[in-house]
Amino acid sequence: MIVTKIEKVLTSSPKTASSPLRALLQELEEMEGGQEFEEVRHRLRREAWKFLENLHQSRNSILREDWLRLADYNLRKVKEELLRLKEVLARTEVRSTRFDPTKLLKEIRQEGAMSEATWLMLANHPDLRKCHSREVRTALARLSSLLQELRRVRNG
């Protein structure tokens, strides 16, 4: 759940926040909401990028302590945005855009709109369950609407 991931980052130190923050950002990318949610998410991504960049710089620099102080400062900014995000999530409706492309492809195959060979190739593709980019979702949404149109035409 998203609130659990937010709490995990809120209780993290600069040294332990990187991994939970990345997981949270990934989950947030799979959600959509109103303008307020989008604004908070944008600010959170910006502050998180600054934090992660400063943390990365601290690993290979003679100015390690300075980079860590900057990372700590940026993590505090991230936590401020996370508190705003919690407020937005409590007030507004935010929905997940995560879906399973395999289910859609099965429907397309069952409707006879895809050959068995194509189905086998797609079903065995190792990256099928990882396709969460907006372009892939848009293409699959188009396929879904074409499938609905095919059903409508077949049913008269």
Protein Blocks (a to p, Z undefined) as FASTA:
>chain_A
ZZlmmmmmmmpcfklmmmmmmmmmmmmmmgccdfklmmmmmmmmmmmmmmmmmmmmmmmc
cklmmmmmmmmmmmmmmmmmmmmmmmmmmmmccddfbdcfklmmmmmmmnopacfklmmm
mmmpmklmmmmbfklmmmmmmmmmmmmmmmmmmnZZ
